[in-house]
Amino acid sequence: MPSSIHVQSYAKINWTLDVLFKREDGYHELRTIYQTVSLHDELKLSETTGAIEIACEDPRVPCDETNLAFKAAVLLREATGTSKGARIEIEKRIPVAAGLGGGSSNAAATLLALIRLWQIEIDERELIRIAARLGSDVPFFLIGGTALGVGRGEEVSPIEQVHCEHLLLVNPGFAVSTRDAYEKLSRLTSSEAASIIPFTLPAAKGIRELPLVARNDLEEPVLAAYPEIAEVKRRLLSLGARHALMSGSGATVFGVFDNSEMAGHAESELRAFGYWAERVRTVGRQEYHATIFQ
C-alpha cells in the first residue's frame, strides 16, 4: 500500500467560451472547448489517521476547508464511507484565479490520487457527480485533452484532439473574479449560433483556423474593466502571435505562435515588461492520463 502519491495537476485553457443565457439556478448556460496544457502544479498526498490537511507555501492559496482539494477529499470520504485522512501538499506553478483552472485541477487530481492512496472503489458516475459539485471545470480534469463542455461547463465530452506546440500564457499579475466577469456580461451568444459551436473547432481541421471560429464571450466585459488585459492581448499579437484570446474569466491570455523562436522572443519581451509569462504546449488525453501519476 503506498504511503504517499505524487500527482501532476495540469492547467487548462478555453479555445472557445460562448455564454448562451442565464439559467433558473443562477448559473449561465455555456458552450466551451477545454484544452489541457503542459503547465502543472505538483501535489503530494500522504495518508493520515483521519485528519485532512492542506499545505501550500503560496499565500494566495487557502489551507483550510475552503480549499477545493480539501473539499474533494471530504466529499470522496463521505461517498465511500472510508475513515482515512490525507495530508495534501500543493506546490503551485499555475497562477491563482487566472482562468487556467488551477484550483479545479487540484481538486480533480486529489480525487484521482485518493482513490489510489486510500485503495477505495467508486462508480465513475458518482465520481463525476462529486467533481461537478466541486466546480464547473472539475469534471473536465477527470478526462483531459480537448473536450466540449456544456451546461455550466460540467457536462464534458471528449472531442477531436487539438495539437499545438507553441503556446504562450501571459498574466498581468492580478486576479479576476469569475463572478464579477459574469455579472458584467451584457452580450450573450444566440441560441442559433450555439447549435453549431460544438462542430466549429473540429471542422477547422486544427489550430491554424482558430482566429476564424474562436471567441470568448467574457472578453468584452473583462477587458473593459481591466484594460491591462487588453494590453497583454495587443502585445501578444504585435509580437507575432497569430491568435490571442483570454482564457476562461481571465486574467490570463494565451497566444498561438508558429514556432519556438517567436514564442521564446515574446516570452522574454513580456517578462521584461513585468508580466508572468510561460511557454506551454497542449497535452492530449493519452499523455494526460499517462503522466498524472509520477
Rosetta blueprint (number, residue, H / E / L):
1 M L
2 P L
3 S L
4 S E
5 I E
6 H E
7 V E
8 Q E
9 S E
10 Y E
11 A E
12 K E
13 I E
14 N E
15 W E
16 T E
17 L E
18 D E
19 V E
20 L E
21 F E
22 K E
23 R L
24 E L
25 D L
26 G L
27 Y L
28 H E
29 E E
30 L E
31 R E
32 T E
33 I E
34 Y E
35 Q E
36 T E
37 V E
38 S E
39 L E
40 H E
41 D E
42 E E
43 L E
44 K E
45 L E
46 S E
47 E E
48 T E
49 T L
50 G L
51 A L
52 I E
53 E E
54 I E
55 A E
56 C E
57 E L
58 D L
59 P L
60 R L
61 V L
62 P L
63 C L
64 D L
65 E L
66 T L
67 N L
68 L H
69 A H
70 F H
71 K H
72 A H
73 A H
74 V H
75 L H
76 L H
77 R H
78 E H
79 A H
80 T H
81 G L
82 T L
83 S L
84 K L
85 G E
86 A E
87 R E
88 I E
89 E E
90 I E
91 E E
92 K L
93 R L
94 I L
95 P L
96 V L
97 A L
98 A L
99 G L
100 L L
101 G L
102 G H
103 G H
104 S H
105 S H
106 N H
107 A H
108 A H
109 A H
110 T H
111 L H
112 L H
113 A H
114 L H
115 I H
116 R H
117 L H
118 W L
119 Q L
120 I L
121 E L
122 I L
123 D L
124 E H
125 R H
126 E H
127 L H
128 I H
129 R H
130 I H
131 A H
132 A H
133 R H
134 L H
135 G L
136 S L
137 D L
138 V H
139 P H
140 F H
141 F H
142 L H
143 I L
144 G L
145 G L
146 T E
147 A E
148 L E
149 G E
150 V E
151 G E
152 R L
153 G L
154 E L
155 E E
156 V E
157 S E
158 P E
159 I L
160 E L
161 Q L
162 V L
163 H L
164 C L
165 E L
166 H L
167 L E
168 L E
169 L E
170 V E
171 N E
172 P L
173 G L
174 F L
175 A L
176 V L
177 S L
178 T H
179 R H
180 D H
181 A H
182 Y H
183 E H
184 K L
185 L L
186 S L
187 R L
188 L L
189 T L
190 S L
191 S H
192 E H
193 A H
194 A H
195 S L
196 I L
197 I H
198 P H
199 F H
200 T H
201 L H
202 P H
203 A H
204 A L
205 K L
206 G L
207 I H
208 R H
209 E H
210 L H
211 P H
212 L H
213 V H
214 A L
215 R L
216 N E
217 D L
218 L L
219 E H
220 E H
221 P H
222 V H
223 L H
224 A H
225 A H
226 Y L
227 P H
228 E H
229 I H
230 A H
231 E H
232 V H
233 K H
234 R H
235 R H
236 L H
237 L H
238 S H
239 L L
240 G L
241 A L
242 R L
243 H E
244 A E
245 L E
246 M E
247 S L
248 G L
249 S L
250 G L
251 A L
252 T L
253 V E
254 F E
255 G E
256 V E
257 F L
258 D L
259 N L
260 S H
261 E H
262 M H
263 A H
264 G H
265 H H
266 A H
267 E H
268 S H
269 E H
270 L H
271 R H
272 A H
273 F L
274 G L
275 Y L
276 W E
277 A E
278 E E
279 R E
280 V E
281 R L
282 T E
283 V L
284 G L
285 R H
286 Q H
287 E H
288 Y H
289 H H
290 A H
291 T H
292 I L
293 F E
294 Q L
